[in-house]
Every structure is written in structure tokens, then in C-alpha cells.
Amino acid sequence: MKILFIHQNFPGQYKHLAPMLARQGHDCLALTLRVKGPGTWQGVRVLPYALPERARQDVHPWLVDLDTKVTRGEACYRAARALRDQGYRPDLILAHPGWGESLFLRDLWPEVRLGLYCELYHLADWPHLNFDPEFAASDADLEVLRIRMKNINNHLHFEQAQGGISPTRFQADTFPAPFRERITVVHDGIDTTATCPAPDARLTIEGHCDLTREDEVITFVNRNLEPYRGYHIFMRALPRLLRERSRATVLIVGGDEVSYGARAPQGQTWKQIFIGEMRGQIPDADWARVRFLGRLSHDRFLRLLQVSRVHVYLTYPFVLSWSLMEAMACGAAVVASDTAPVREVISDDETGRLVDFFDGDALVAQTCALLEDDAARARLGGAARDLIRMRYDLRTVSLPAQVQWVGGLAQGSLVG
């Protein structure tokens, strides 16, 4: 079977699925913006396409998002048309539609089945919108309209696709019922063989110290340090946490950019804004125990999780982070926000501890309680790892289910 992958940052969520399908003998080809020239990656032919240079044009602010998606969709269409004109015809298209690349591909191949990676449908009611009153839109009525416009790309894809796959039930359930019925919930998968507890793990922080399981390490991880992932809540809890745990080292991982939500005020970063807000409440001796590590290689990131005594994870009602599930796979004791996506993997006092997203005092209390209780940490961490292995293991659960979904999509036998 000829399978065409579309992802602006290939392999993205197809990191494991595409090579598996190639190993099974399928002819796999990917179109992506990520590479500059043609090549092969783990048996998958990878071809680049480029965005056109285009003068900035005036459009309504609510249409800027759609404008970028149509631009990408046109560029991908042109690259795919060149392939078609050379005689290429896929049997199946697997696409992440989030950036618009796959908008026009079935205009080229109307008979080819299309499967979508369904990351999120933007809902305009609480708690999906204005969950955090501190960062709520100044005009709530207009924000509802803007969010609704963001779903135009989703709807343009819905009418073309024969099926979808979504990593969590929370994400799948954001989609409207008519399309939700065509979505299969299968997580991308956690490699629990590599992502595992390591009693002898050691994390070296250059110029500072080596940390092991013998140290009291608290970890907090975002892709980027921003309110959507509770960075402000954690930072505001930090002075008390440091006072109460005089031997703790706090490791904070994340970049300075914005992945989700609003950007920081001009010329600032959310990281620096909340450091500035809290730094005066933290004595120098305590501040010396806080390490901002930026972004880490995956190997170093796993060592960080393996030496973590308590891992803190906070999120708005939004896409669940891989970092949480990897922390659980490493057997970490987790304190997390009691928000809908988190409850899909953490049950309070079974696989972690849940606290109200906005309750910094509860966050500190639960973190300190776990730091004092070796037995509770072992129980929660062991149960967390067991859950990830049972429901999300890459090789035994997720990847076989993804391959089965591809087969059902090709045969027209999918059931959501």
C-alpha cells in the first residue's frame, strides 16, 4: 500500500507509526516543511516543499489563522500535484491537519481515503475558554466568536476525511458528535522500556552539582514556561515550598517562548515576568536551590525524571503533555492539577495526587506530604508506571492499535 504522510514537522506524531508501516512493506512517503532536500528516514521517503514568498496582506485578525493554513495548504497541494503528474497515487493519506497542509489533497485524489490526527477542536465554553480569570479575554463575547473561527480548518477537513485518531479521550471528545463518531482514541505511545525507573540515575548540572535518587528533587516541566501549563501557579507556590523544604532542589524545565495561549507583553517572557514577581520573596540561599534548565535533550530529560522525588504537573483543560506520562512511566510520584485531561491518567491517591489548579497552598501541602512519605511515593509511582504500561505502552498497546487503525481506515471498516 502507498501511504502519504503530511506533517509540517514530520515525523511528529508519526515518529513510530511511519517506520513501522515501512518495515511492514508499505511504500511510505512524507511531505514536510522540515527538510531542505529529499532523503530517507527509517524507510520513509521524505520530500520537502516550501512556502511561497508573499507580501503581507490585510485581513481581519480572526482570519489570520485561516490565511496561514490556506497558504500552507496551497504549497502542499502544489508539491503533491507535481508528484501526481509524475504518476504517484497514494492508497491512503495520513495527515495532521493542524497547519492546513492537507486541505486540498483530495482535490488531487478524490478517491483516496484520508485519516486525520485529531489533536483538538476549539471549544468556546468554560472551562475550555477563560478557564483562568487572570488571563481571560477582555471581551468574552468577542472571544467566543474568534474561537469559533479557529475551527474553520477543522470543518473543512471533516467533510473530506474518512476517519480520525486522537491520543486521549479528552481531546477526542472536544470534537463535534458527527465527526467524533469517526475518531478512534489511541495514544501515540510511551516507550516504557527506555522510560523507566533507574535507581542509579545521576543528573549532572554543569557548574553546579550532581543529583541522584538520594537527593530531594522536585521537578516541573513545560515545553515553554507559560500560564497554560501553570507556570505562574508553580512560581507563586515556590517561596513557601522552598521555606518548608530546606534541602530540596527545584528543577524547572522549559523554553522562553509560547506554545499555547497569549504571548507575554512586548519584550518580555512569561518566565521572567513571574521570576520578577516572586524573586523578592525568596532569600538568596533558597533561590540558589532553584535551577532553570531550559530545554533538555531527551536523554537528559529522562534522567531528570528518574531522579525526581516529586514531579509537579499543571495544565489548563487542554492537550495532555507527554512529559506527565513519561514521568509516570519513570515511576515518579506526581502532584497534578485536578483538570479533565489529567484525570484521564491520574486518579487521586491512586496514581498521583490531584489539587485544584489555582490552589498553590494545596500544591505545596501535597508536595511536602509526599516528600515526607517514602511509602506513599513508592505506592503512587508504582501504580502510575503500571497504568502507563497497561494502557499506553508503545510496543504492546499503542503501536499495534495504530497499525490496526490504519488497516481499518484503508478498508473502510473504522468504528470510533
Backbone hydrogen bonds in HBPLUS format (Angstrom, degrees):
<---DONOR---> <-ACCEPTOR-->    atom                        ^
c    i                          cat <-CA-CA->   ^        H-A-AA   ^      H-
h    n   atom  resd res      DA  || num        DHA   H-A  angle D-A-AA Bond
n    s   type  num  typ     dist DA aas  dist angle  dist       angle   num
A0027-ASP N   A0001-MET O   2.97 MM  26  6.10 143.9  2.11 139.5 150.2     1
A0091-ASP N   A0002-LYS O   2.74 MM  89  5.09 158.3  1.78 131.9 139.6     2
A0092-LEU N   A0002-LYS O   3.15 MM  90  6.53 139.0  2.33 159.2 166.0     3
A0003-ILE N   A0027-ASP O   2.90 MM  24  6.15 161.2  1.93 147.9 153.5     4
A0029-LEU N   A0003-ILE O   2.99 MM  26  6.33 160.7  2.03 166.1 170.0     5
A0004-LEU N   A0092-LEU O   2.89 MM  88  6.28 166.3  1.91 160.3 163.0     6
A0094-LEU N   A0004-LEU O   2.85 MM  90  6.18 162.2  1.88 157.5 163.2     7
A0005-PHE N   A0029-LEU O   2.72 MM  24  6.08 165.8  1.74 157.5 162.7     8
A0031-LEU N   A0005-PHE O   2.99 MM  26  6.39 159.2  2.03 168.4 168.6     9
A0006-ILE N   A0094-LEU O   2.89 MM  88  6.28 150.4  1.98 154.9 158.6    10
A0096-HIS N   A0006-ILE O   3.03 MM  90  6.34 158.5  2.08 166.1 170.0    11
A0010-PHE N   A0007-HIS O   3.18 MM   3  4.92 141.1  2.34 121.8 112.3    12
A0014-TYR N   A0011-PRO O   2.72 MM   3  4.98 154.9  1.78 143.0 140.8    13
A0015-LYS N   A0012-GLY O   3.27 MM   3  5.72 142.2  2.42 121.5 120.8    14
A0018-ALA N   A0014-TYR O   3.09 MM   4  5.44 158.7  2.13 131.4 138.1    15
A0020-MET N   A0016-HIS O   3.23 MM   4  6.31 155.1  2.30 143.4 150.8    16
A0021-LEU N   A0017-LEU O   2.96 MM   4  6.21 162.9  1.99 160.3 164.1    17
A0022-ALA N   A0018-ALA O   3.01 MM   4  6.25 152.7  2.08 148.6 156.7    18
A0023-ARG N   A0019-PRO O   2.87 MM   4  6.11 153.8  1.94 147.7 154.5    19
A0024-GLN N   A0020-MET O   3.02 MM   4  6.29 136.8  2.21 141.4 153.3    20
A0026-HIS N   A0021-LEU O   3.13 MM   5  5.69 154.3  2.20 161.1 153.4    21
A0025-GLY N   A0022-ALA O   3.03 MM   3  5.28 159.2  2.07 108.0 113.5    22
A0045-ARG N   A0028-CYS O   3.05 MM  17  6.35 153.7  2.12 158.1 149.7    23
A0030-ALA N   A0045-ARG O   2.77 MM  15  6.19 152.5  1.85 159.1 168.7    24
A0047-LEU N   A0030-ALA O   2.84 MM  17  6.12 172.2  1.85 172.5 174.1    25
A0032-THR N   A0047-LEU O   3.12 MM  15  6.48 152.5  2.20 159.0 166.4    26
A0049-TYR N   A0032-THR O   3.19 MM  17  6.19 133.8  2.41 139.6 142.2    27
A0039-GLY N   A0046-VAL O   2.96 MM   7  5.25 148.4  2.06 148.9 155.7    28
A0046-VAL N   A0039-GLY O   2.78 MM   7  5.25 175.8  1.78 148.3 148.1    29
A0041-TRP N   A0044-VAL O   2.82 MM   3  5.09 163.5  1.85 145.4 149.2    30
A0044-VAL N   A0041-TRP O   2.87 MM   3  5.09 161.8  1.90 114.8 120.8    31
A0063-LEU N   A0060-HIS O   2.76 MM   3  5.34 157.7  1.81 123.2 131.1    32
A0064-VAL N   A0061-PRO O   3.36 MM   3  5.35 161.7  2.39 101.4 106.8    33
A0067-ASP N   A0063-LEU O   2.82 MM   4  5.98 156.1  1.88 152.7 160.4    34
A0068-THR N   A0064-VAL O   3.06 MM   4  6.38 156.6  2.12 153.5 157.2    35
A0069-LYS N   A0065-ASP O   3.26 MM   4  6.54 151.6  2.34 142.9 150.8    36
A0070-VAL N   A0066-LEU O   2.88 MM   4  6.16 158.6  1.93 157.7 163.0    37
A0071-THR N   A0067-ASP O   3.02 MM   4  6.20 156.4  2.08 146.3 153.0    38
A0072-ARG N   A0068-THR O   3.07 MM   4  6.30 159.2  2.12 143.4 148.3    39
A0073-GLY N   A0069-LYS O   2.77 MM   4  5.96 156.0  1.83 146.3 154.3    40
A0074-GLU N   A0070-VAL O   2.86 MM   4  6.03 156.2  1.92 149.6 154.5    41
A0075-ALA N   A0071-THR O   3.11 MM   4  6.35 161.6  2.14 145.7 150.7    42
A0076-CYS N   A0072-ARG O   2.90 MM   4  6.11 163.2  1.93 154.7 158.9    43
A0077-TYR N   A0073-GLY O   2.91 MM   4  6.00 153.0  1.98 141.6 149.8    44
A0078-ARG N   A0074-GLU O   2.93 MM   4  6.22 157.6  1.99 151.7 156.6    45
A0079-ALA N   A0075-ALA O   3.18 MM   4  6.49 157.2  2.24 144.9 150.3    46
A0080-ALA N   A0076-CYS O   2.86 MM   4  6.09 160.5  1.90 152.3 158.3    47
A0081-ARG N   A0077-TYR O   2.74 MM   4  5.91 152.2  1.81 151.3 159.5    48
A0082-ALA N   A0078-ARG O   3.12 MM   4  6.35 151.1  2.21 141.5 147.9    49
A0083-LEU N   A0079-ALA O   3.25 MM   4  6.61 149.1  2.35 139.9 147.8    50
A0084-ARG N   A0080-ALA O   2.89 MM   4  6.25 157.9  1.94 150.3 156.7    51
A0085-ASP N   A0081-ARG O   2.83 MM   4  6.07 157.9  1.87 151.8 157.6    52
A0086-GLN N   A0083-LEU O   3.00 MM   3  5.09 138.6  2.18  98.6 111.0    53
A0088-TYR N   A0083-LEU O   2.98 MM   5  5.36 159.2  2.03 145.5 138.9    54
A0087-GLY N   A0084-ARG O   2.84 MM   3  5.06 159.3  1.88 111.1 116.0    55
A0093-ILE N   A0113-ARG O   2.96 MM  20  6.30 157.7  2.01 162.8 168.7    56
A0115-GLY N   A0093-ILE O   2.85 MM  22  6.22 166.3  1.86 167.5 172.3    57
A0095-ALA N   A0115-GLY O   2.96 MM  20  6.34 165.2  1.98 167.0 171.9    58
A0117-TYR N   A0095-ALA O   2.86 MM  22  6.18 145.9  1.98 149.9 153.7    59
A0100-GLY N   A0097-PRO O   2.96 MM   3  5.22 158.4  2.00 114.9 122.0    60
A0103-LEU N   A0100-GLY O   3.12 MM   3  5.52 165.4  2.15 124.9 125.0    61
A0107-ASP N   A0104-PHE O   3.15 MM   3  5.39 150.8  2.24 102.9 111.8    62
A0108-LEU N   A0105-LEU O   3.03 MM   3  5.32 139.8  2.20 102.1 112.9    63
A0109-TRP N   A0105-LEU O   3.12 MM   4  6.49 156.1  2.18 143.5 150.3    64
A0112-VAL N   A0109-TRP O   3.07 MM   3  5.51 161.6  2.11 117.5 123.2    65
A0162-GLN N   A0114-LEU O   2.93 MM  48  5.66 156.8  1.98 149.4 156.4    66
A0116-LEU N   A0163-GLY O   2.97 MM  47  6.43 159.2  2.02 144.3 147.9    67
A0165-ILE N   A0116-LEU O   2.86 MM  49  6.31 145.1  1.98 162.5 173.7    68
A0118-CYS N   A0165-ILE O   2.79 MM  47  5.73 158.9  1.83 149.1 155.5    69
A0128-HIS N   A0125-ASP O   2.88 MM   3  5.76 115.5  2.30 135.4 143.1    70
A0129-LEU N   A0125-ASP O   3.00 MM   4  5.46 142.4  2.15 121.5 129.4    71
A0135-PHE N   A0132-ASP O   2.97 MM   3  5.71 148.9  2.06 122.8 130.2    72
A0136-ALA N   A0133-PRO O   3.38 MM   3  4.82 171.6  2.39  99.0  98.5    73
A0143-GLU N   A0139-ASP O   3.08 MM   4  6.33 152.8  2.16 151.4 160.0    74
A0144-VAL N   A0140-ALA O   3.18 MM   4  6.43 148.4  2.28 146.4 152.5    75
A0146-ARG N   A0142-LEU O   2.97 MM   4  6.31 157.9  2.02 152.3 158.6    76
A0147-ILE N   A0143-GLU O   2.95 MM   4  6.12 164.6  1.98 152.1 155.6    77
A0148-ARG N   A0144-VAL O   3.07 MM   4  6.25 154.7  2.14 142.6 149.6    78
A0149-MET N   A0145-LEU O   3.12 MM   4  6.43 148.1  2.23 144.9 152.8    79
A0150-LYS N   A0146-ARG O   3.25 MM   4  6.63 137.7  2.43 141.0 152.0    80
A0150-LYS N   A0147-ILE O   3.02 MM   3  5.14 128.8  2.29  98.0 111.8    81
A0151-ASN N   A0148-ARG O   3.17 MM   3  5.60 155.5  2.23 108.1 115.3    82
A0152-ILE N   A0149-MET O   3.12 MM   3  5.63 169.2  2.14 119.4 120.7    83
A0155-HIS N   A0151-ASN O   2.99 MM   4  6.33 165.5  2.01 160.3 162.8    84
A0156-LEU N   A0152-ILE O   2.90 MM   4  6.17 156.6  1.95 155.9 162.7    85
A0157-HIS N   A0153-ASN O   3.15 MM   4  6.35 142.8  2.30 142.1 151.2    86
A0157-HIS N   A0154-ASN O   3.07 MM   3  5.24 127.3  2.36  98.7 112.6    87
A0158-PHE N   A0154-ASN O   2.88 MM   4  6.15 150.1  1.96 150.3 160.0    88
A0160-GLN N   A0157-HIS O   2.92 MM   3  5.35 152.5  1.99 113.6 122.7    89
A0161-ALA N   A0157-HIS O   3.09 MM   4  6.19 142.7  2.23 158.2 169.5    90
A0164-GLY N   A0182-ARG O   2.87 MM  18  5.99 153.6  1.94 148.3 143.5    91
A0184-THR N   A0164-GLY O   2.88 MM  20  6.19 160.4  1.92 139.7 141.1    92
A0166-SER N   A0184-THR O   2.92 MM  18  6.23 154.3  1.99 150.7 155.1    93
A0186-VAL N   A0166-SER O   2.88 MM  20  5.95 142.0  2.02 143.4 154.9    94
A0172-ALA N   A0168-THR O   3.04 MM   4  6.33 167.2  2.05 151.7 155.4    95
A0173-ASP N   A0169-ARG O   2.84 MM   4  5.89 157.0  1.90 151.1 157.0    96
A0174-THR N   A0171-GLN O   3.19 MM   3  5.51 159.8  2.23 107.4 113.6    97
A0175-PHE N   A0172-ALA O   3.14 MM   3  5.86 162.5  2.17 118.8 123.8    98
A0179-PHE N   A0176-PRO O   3.05 MM   3  5.78 130.5  2.30 121.2 132.4    99
A0180-ARG N   A0176-PRO O   2.74 MM   4  5.72 157.8  1.79 154.8 159.4   100
A0181-GLU N   A0177-ALA O   3.12 MM   4  6.13 148.9  2.22 155.0 156.3   101
A0182-ARG N   A0179-PHE O   2.82 MM   3  5.34 156.7  1.87 116.2 124.1   102
A0183-ILE N   A0180-ARG O   3.06 MM   3  5.17 166.9  2.08 112.6 114.3   103
A0190-ILE N   A0392-TYR O   2.89 MM 202  5.94 159.5  1.93 159.2 163.8   104
A0192-THR N   A0190-ILE O   2.90 MM   2  5.61 114.6  2.34 114.7  97.4   105
A0394-LEU N   A0190-ILE O   2.87 MM 204  4.88 155.9  1.93 127.6 124.9   106
A0195-THR N   A0191-ASP O   2.81 MM   4  5.83 160.5  1.84 155.5 161.2   107
A0201-ALA N   A0198-ALA O   2.95 MM   3  5.28 163.2  1.98 125.1 124.6   108
A0203-LEU N   A0211-LEU O   2.82 MM   8  5.10 163.6  1.85 150.7 156.2   109
A0211-LEU N   A0203-LEU O   2.81 MM   8  5.10 159.2  1.85 142.0 149.2   110
A0205-ILE N   A0209-CYS O   2.83 MM   4  5.41 171.0  1.84 169.5 172.3   111
A0208-HIS N   A0205-ILE O   2.89 MM   3  5.53 155.8  1.95 146.5 146.8   112
A0209-CYS N   A0205-ILE O   3.18 MM   4  5.41 136.3  2.38 135.1 146.8   113
A0215-ASP N   A0212-THR O   3.09 MM   3  5.61 162.3  2.13 113.5 118.9   114
A0249-THR N   A0216-GLU O   2.85 MM  33  6.24 157.3  1.90 163.6 171.1   115
A0309-ARG N   A0217-VAL O   2.78 MM  92  5.21 158.5  1.83 139.0 146.5   116
A0310-VAL N   A0217-VAL O   3.28 MM  93  6.78 153.0  2.36 154.5 159.6   117
A0218-ILE N   A0249-THR O   2.91 MM  31  6.21 166.5  1.93 161.2 164.4   118
A0251-LEU N   A0218-ILE O   2.86 MM  33  6.22 164.9  1.88 167.6 172.4   119
A0219-THR N   A0310-VAL O   3.02 MM  91  6.50 158.7  2.07 152.5 159.3   120
A0312-VAL N   A0219-THR O   2.85 MM  93  6.12 175.4  1.85 168.8 168.4   121
A0220-PHE N   A0251-LEU O   2.98 MM  31  6.35 145.8  2.10 165.4 168.5   122
A0253-VAL N   A0220-PHE O   2.89 MM  33  6.29 163.9  1.92 160.4 165.9   123
A0222-ASN N   A0253-VAL O   2.93 MM  31  6.11 160.8  1.97 148.4 154.2   124
A0255-GLY N   A0223-ARG O   2.87 MM  32  6.10 169.3  1.88 129.2 132.0   125
A0225-LEU N   A0255-GLY O   3.01 MM  30  5.99 167.5  2.02 152.8 149.3   126
A0229-ARG N   A0226-GLU O   3.20 MM   3  5.93 147.1  2.31 119.4 126.5   127
A0231-TYR N   A0226-GLU O   3.33 MM   5  5.36 163.7  2.36 134.0 130.1   128
A0230-GLY N   A0227-PRO O   2.77 MM   3  4.81 162.0  1.80 119.7 117.6   129
A0316-TYR N   A0228-TYR O   2.89 MM  88  5.47 151.8  1.97 166.7 163.5   130
A0234-PHE N   A0230-GLY O   3.03 MM   4  6.30 164.6  2.05 158.7 162.2   131
A0235-MET N   A0231-TYR O   2.92 MM   4  6.12 165.7  1.94 153.6 157.6   132
A0236-ARG N   A0232-HIS O   3.07 MM   4  6.14 153.8  2.14 140.6 147.2   133
A0237-ALA N   A0233-ILE O   3.13 MM   4  6.35 132.1  2.37 138.4 150.6   134
A0237-ALA N   A0234-PHE O   3.08 MM   3  5.12 133.0  2.31  96.7 110.0   135
A0238-LEU N   A0234-PHE O   3.04 MM   4  6.16 120.7  2.40 140.3 156.0   136
A0238-LEU N   A0235-MET O   3.16 MM   3  4.99 142.9  2.30  93.7 104.6   137
A0241-LEU N   A0237-ALA O   3.08 MM   4  6.23 162.2  2.11 154.4 159.8   138
A0242-LEU N   A0238-LEU O   2.88 MM   4  6.00 164.3  1.90 161.7 163.7   139
A0243-ARG N   A0239-PRO O   3.04 MM   4  6.25 150.8  2.13 142.2 150.6   140
A0244-GLU N   A0240-ARG O   2.93 MM   4  6.12 161.0  1.97 154.9 159.0   141
A0245-ARG N   A0241-LEU O   2.99 MM   4  6.06 136.8  2.18 141.1 152.3   142
A0248-ALA N   A0245-ARG O   3.20 MM   3  5.40 165.9  2.22 110.5 114.9   143
A0250-VAL N   A0289-ARG O   2.89 MM  39  6.22 161.8  1.92 157.8 164.0   144
A0291-ARG N   A0250-VAL O   2.83 MM  41  6.19 167.0  1.85 171.5 175.3   145
A0252-ILE N   A0291-ARG O   2.85 MM  39  6.09 174.1  1.85 170.0 170.0   146
A0293-LEU N   A0252-ILE O   2.86 MM  41  6.06 164.8  1.88 160.4 165.7   147
A0254-GLY N   A0294-GLY O   2.76 MM  40  4.83 150.5  1.84 120.7 127.6   148
A0268-GLN N   A0265-PRO O   2.98 MM   3  5.69 147.6  2.08 153.5 153.4   149
A0273-ILE N   A0269-THR O   2.95 MM   4  6.16 157.8  2.00 152.8 160.0   150
A0274-PHE N   A0270-TRP O   3.17 MM   4  6.29 167.0  2.18 153.9 154.3   151
A0275-ILE N   A0271-LYS O   3.07 MM   4  6.26 142.4  2.22 142.5 153.7   152
A0276-GLY N   A0272-GLN O   2.84 MM   4  5.88 164.0  1.86 147.0 151.7   153
A0277-GLU N   A0273-ILE O   3.01 MM   4  6.27 142.7  2.15 134.9 145.5   154
A0278-MET N   A0274-PHE O   3.20 MM   4  6.14 153.3  2.27 133.9 139.1   155
A0279-ARG N   A0275-ILE O   2.79 MM   4  5.52 146.8  1.90 157.9 164.0   156
A0281-GLN N   A0278-MET O   2.90 MM   3  5.50 155.3  1.96 120.8 128.7   157
A0282-ILE N   A0279-ARG O   3.09 MM   3  5.36 166.6  2.11 114.3 117.7   158
A0286-ASP N   A0283-PRO O   3.03 MM   3  5.37 122.5  2.37 105.4 119.4   159
A0287-TRP N   A0283-PRO O   2.88 MM   4  6.17 162.6  1.91 157.5 163.4   160
A0288-ALA N   A0284-ASP O   2.98 MM   4  6.13 140.3  2.14 146.7 155.6   161
A0289-ARG N   A0286-ASP O   2.92 MM   3  5.49 159.0  1.97 114.7 121.7   162
A0290-VAL N   A0287-TRP O   3.05 MM   3  5.37 163.9  2.08 115.6 117.5   163
A0301-PHE N   A0297-SER O   2.85 MM   4  6.06 154.9  1.92 153.1 161.6   164
A0302-LEU N   A0298-HIS O   2.94 MM   4  6.16 155.8  2.00 149.4 154.2   165
A0303-ARG N   A0299-ASP O   3.14 MM   4  6.47 155.3  2.20 144.8 151.5   166
A0304-LEU N   A0300-ARG O   2.92 MM   4  6.20 150.5  2.01 147.0 155.2   167
A0305-LEU N   A0301-PHE O   3.05 MM   4  6.44 156.6  2.11 149.3 154.6   168
A0306-GLN N   A0302-LEU O   2.88 MM   4  6.10 149.8  1.97 147.2 156.5   169
A0307-VAL N   A0303-ARG O   3.04 MM   4  6.27 134.3  2.26 144.2 154.0   170
A0308-SER N   A0305-LEU O   3.25 MM   3  5.03 147.9  2.36  93.9 103.3   171
A0311-HIS N   A0333-ALA O   2.87 MM  22  6.13 164.8  1.89 156.1 161.3   172
A0335-VAL N   A0311-HIS O   2.93 MM  24  6.27 157.9  1.98 154.0 159.4   173
A0313-TYR N   A0335-VAL O   2.94 MM  22  6.37 157.7  1.99 150.8 156.2   174
A0337-SER N   A0313-TYR O   3.01 MM  24  6.61 135.0  2.22 149.1 160.1   175
A0318-PHE N   A0316-TYR O   2.86 MM   2  5.49 105.6  2.43 117.2 100.3   176
A0326-GLU N   A0322-TRP O   2.85 MM   4  6.10 153.8  1.92 159.6 168.5   177
A0327-ALA N   A0323-SER O   2.90 MM   4  6.01 151.5  1.98 142.6 150.1   178
A0328-MET N   A0324-LEU O   2.96 MM   4  6.28 157.2  2.01 149.1 155.3   179
A0329-ALA N   A0325-MET O   2.92 MM   4  6.13 151.7  2.00 139.1 147.0   180
A0330-CYS N   A0326-GLU O   3.00 MM   4  6.22 135.4  2.20 139.0 150.2   181
A0330-CYS N   A0327-ALA O   3.13 MM   3  5.09 129.2  2.40  93.5 107.1   182
A0332-ALA N   A0327-ALA O   3.06 MM   5  5.49 165.1  2.08 154.2 150.6   183
A0331-GLY N   A0328-MET O   2.90 MM   3  5.06 157.5  1.95 107.8 113.8   184
A0353-ARG N   A0334-VAL O   2.88 MM  19  6.24 158.0  1.93 155.0 162.5   185
A0336-ALA N   A0353-ARG O   2.84 MM  17  6.25 164.4  1.86 166.8 171.0   186
A0355-VAL N   A0336-ALA O   2.89 MM  19  6.22 149.3  1.99 156.6 165.5   187
A0338-ASP N   A0355-VAL O   2.70 MM  17  5.29 144.9  1.82 146.1 145.5   188
A0342-VAL N   A0339-THR O   2.99 MM   3  5.53 122.0  2.33 115.7 130.1   189
A0343-ARG N   A0339-THR O   3.10 MM   4  6.34 154.3  2.16 155.0 162.8   190
A0344-GLU N   A0341-PRO O   3.31 MM   3  5.53 153.2  2.39 100.6 108.4   191
A0345-VAL N   A0342-VAL O   2.95 MM   3  5.78 158.2  2.00 124.1 129.3   192
A0346-ILE N   A0342-VAL O   2.89 MM   4  5.95 154.6  1.96 154.3 161.1   193
A0350-GLU N   A0347-SER O   2.92 MM   3  5.32 157.3  1.97 138.2 135.4   194
A0351-THR N   A0347-SER O   3.11 MM   4  5.57 163.8  2.14 148.1 152.1   195
A0349-ASP N   A0352-GLY O   2.64 MM   3  5.34 140.4  1.79 157.6 171.5   196
A0359-ASP N   A0356-ASP O   3.04 MM   3  5.28 159.1  2.09 114.0 120.6   197
A0363-LEU N   A0359-ASP O   3.06 MM   4  6.37 152.2  2.14 146.6 155.1   198
A0364-VAL N   A0360-GLY O   2.99 MM   4  6.26 159.9  2.03 150.1 153.9   199
A0365-ALA N   A0361-ASP O   2.89 MM   4  6.11 164.6  1.92 150.2 155.1   200
A0366-GLN N   A0362-ALA O   2.92 MM   4  6.02 167.7  1.93 152.0 154.6   201
A0367-THR N   A0363-LEU O   3.02 MM   4  6.09 157.2  2.07 144.7 151.7   202
A0368-CYS N   A0364-VAL O   2.88 MM   4  6.02 168.0  1.89 155.9 159.1   203
A0369-ALA N   A0365-ALA O   2.90 MM   4  6.04 155.1  1.97 143.9 151.5   204
A0370-LEU N   A0366-GLN O   3.06 MM   4  6.22 156.7  2.11 145.1 150.0   205
A0371-LEU N   A0367-THR O   2.99 MM   4  6.24 153.7  2.06 146.9 154.9   206
A0372-GLU N   A0368-CYS O   3.08 MM   4  6.30 135.1  2.29 143.0 153.8   207
A0373-ASP N   A0370-LEU O   3.09 MM   3  5.01 149.8  2.18 100.0 109.2   208
A0377-ARG N   A0373-ASP O   3.10 MM   4  6.37 162.8  2.13 154.4 159.1   209
A0378-ALA N   A0374-ASP O   3.00 MM   4  6.23 162.2  2.04 150.7 155.5   210
A0379-ARG N   A0375-ALA O   2.90 MM   4  6.10 158.3  1.95 148.3 154.7   211
A0380-LEU N   A0376-ALA O   2.88 MM   4  6.01 175.1  1.88 156.6 158.0   212
A0381-GLY N   A0377-ARG O   2.84 MM   4  5.77 162.5  1.87 148.2 154.3   213
A0382-GLY N   A0378-ALA O   2.95 MM   4  5.85 156.3  2.01 138.9 145.8   214
A0383-ALA N   A0379-ARG O   3.03 MM   4  6.17 159.5  2.07 145.5 151.3   215
A0384-ALA N   A0380-LEU O   2.85 MM   4  6.01 152.5  1.92 147.5 155.6   216
A0385-ARG N   A0381-GLY O   3.03 MM   4  6.24 163.6  2.05 147.6 151.2   217
A0386-ASP N   A0382-GLY O   2.98 MM   4  6.18 160.6  2.02 146.1 152.0   218
A0387-LEU N   A0383-ALA O   2.98 MM   4  6.20 154.4  2.05 146.2 152.2   219
A0388-ILE N   A0384-ALA O   3.09 MM   4  6.41 163.6  2.12 153.5 157.1   220
A0389-ARG N   A0385-ARG O   2.95 MM   4  6.18 166.2  1.97 158.3 162.0   221
A0390-MET N   A0386-ASP O   2.94 MM   4  6.07 153.3  2.02 145.6 153.0   222
A0391-ARG N   A0387-LEU O   2.92 MM   4  6.00 160.7  1.95 156.7 160.6   223
A0392-TYR N   A0388-ILE O   2.79 MM   4  5.00 150.7  1.87 136.5 144.3   224
A0397-VAL N   A0393-ASP O   3.03 MM   4  5.26 146.1  2.15 135.2 142.2   225
A0398-SER N   A0393-ASP O   2.89 MM   5  6.05 158.2  1.93 151.0 157.1   226
A0399-LEU N   A0394-LEU O   2.83 MM   5  5.50 162.2  1.86 150.1 155.6   227
A0401-ALA N   A0397-VAL O   3.18 MM   4  6.25 154.1  2.25 144.7 152.4   228
A0402-GLN N   A0398-SER O   2.82 MM   4  6.09 151.2  1.91 154.0 163.0   229
A0403-VAL N   A0399-LEU O   2.97 MM   4  6.20 164.6  2.00 157.7 160.9   230
A0404-GLN N   A0400-PRO O   2.96 MM   4  6.15 154.1  2.02 143.1 150.7   231
A0405-TRP N   A0401-ALA O   2.89 MM   4  6.11 148.2  1.99 141.1 150.0   232
A0406-VAL N   A0402-GLN O   2.95 MM   4  6.30 154.8  2.01 150.6 156.8   233
A0407-GLY N   A0403-VAL O   3.04 MM   4  6.36 158.3  2.09 148.0 153.5   234
A0408-GLY N   A0404-GLN O   2.91 MM   4  6.20 158.0  1.96 149.7 155.8   235
A0409-LEU N   A0405-TRP O   2.83 MM   4  6.04 154.1  1.90 150.9 158.3   236
A0410-ALA N   A0406-VAL O   2.96 MM   4  6.19 161.5  2.00 150.9 155.4   237
A0411-GLN N   A0407-GLY O   3.01 MM   4  6.19 147.8  2.12 143.4 152.3   238
A0412-GLY N   A0408-GLY O   2.85 MM   4  5.79 115.1  2.28 136.9 152.0   239
A0413-SER N   A0408-GLY O   2.83 MM   5  4.84 156.8  1.88 143.5 146.3   240
A0412-GLY N   A0409-LEU O   3.28 MM   3  5.11 147.5  2.40  94.1 103.4   241
